Amino acid sequence: TTTYGITICELGCGPGLPSLTAASTTTTYTTIQNIIATDVDPFALTLVQTAATYQKLQNVVTTRYFDLTNTRDNILPDA
């Protein structure tokens, strides 16, 4: 059986519920290896990182500032 690692990038994560849920999910054939939660709000990013640490998901979930309205100065996070 082959297991595939998946990287997910959530744009505009807010409190990060999808990112945190995905980080705690695995199936028979997939493992979530890396989740990048992005937002323009520094408080939201701190909230996600704190929740990830509390749930022992800090090795999977990372946060990054990203402004969807200013793509000229922003580059999508590397996966």
C-alpha atoms as one frame of an Amber mdcrd trajectory, in Angstrom:
protein
   0.000   0.000   0.000   1.340   3.409  -0.989   0.712   6.335   1.358   0.731
   9.850  -0.095   1.644  12.971   1.882  -0.528  15.998   1.282   0.218  19.709
   1.689  -2.721  22.096   2.116  -2.762  25.894   1.898  -5.810  27.627   3.395
  -6.264  31.154   2.063  -7.969  33.520   4.487  -7.973  31.082   7.396  -9.628
  33.283  10.035  -9.759  31.097  13.165  -8.395  28.184  11.121 -11.025  25.534
  11.769 -10.541  23.828   8.350  -6.749  23.841   8.786  -6.914  22.418  12.305
  -9.459  19.783  11.304  -7.401  18.712   8.299  -4.249  18.534  10.421  -5.875
  15.983  12.702  -7.223  13.869   9.843  -5.580  10.893   8.199  -6.946   8.105
   6.018  -5.647   4.765   4.925  -3.891   6.209   1.866  -3.113   9.804   2.821
  -1.327  11.662   5.573  -1.489  15.423   6.005   2.172  16.434   6.134   1.969
  20.216   6.030  -0.770  22.813   6.354  -0.117  26.481   5.685  -2.845  28.711
   7.142  -2.731  32.213   5.650  -4.525  35.409   6.586  -4.110  39.175   6.557
  -4.984  39.444  10.270  -2.030  38.834  12.629  -4.429  38.026  15.486  -6.051
  35.258  13.422  -2.628  33.783  12.668  -1.696  33.861  16.362  -5.011  32.208
  17.232  -4.414  29.384  14.729  -0.844  28.795  15.898  -1.929  28.773  19.556
  -4.737  26.314  18.823  -2.350  24.103  16.828   0.096  24.048  19.730  -2.675
  23.292  22.236  -3.847  20.379  20.060  -0.253  19.175  19.511  -0.477  19.924
  15.771   2.348  22.509  15.661   4.521  20.166  13.565   1.869  20.101  10.844
   0.274  23.581  10.921   2.228  26.723  10.097   0.895  30.233   9.584   1.858
  32.893   7.095   0.703  36.456   6.420  -0.864  36.725   2.968  -3.024  39.535
   1.571  -5.295  38.351  -1.249  -6.053  41.941  -2.249  -2.395  42.813  -2.869
  -1.003  39.958  -4.932   1.587  42.169  -6.611   3.649  42.302  -3.415   2.748
  38.828  -2.175   3.763  35.449  -3.418   1.738  32.378  -2.553   3.363  30.332
   0.207   5.667  27.556  -0.905   4.199  24.163  -0.205
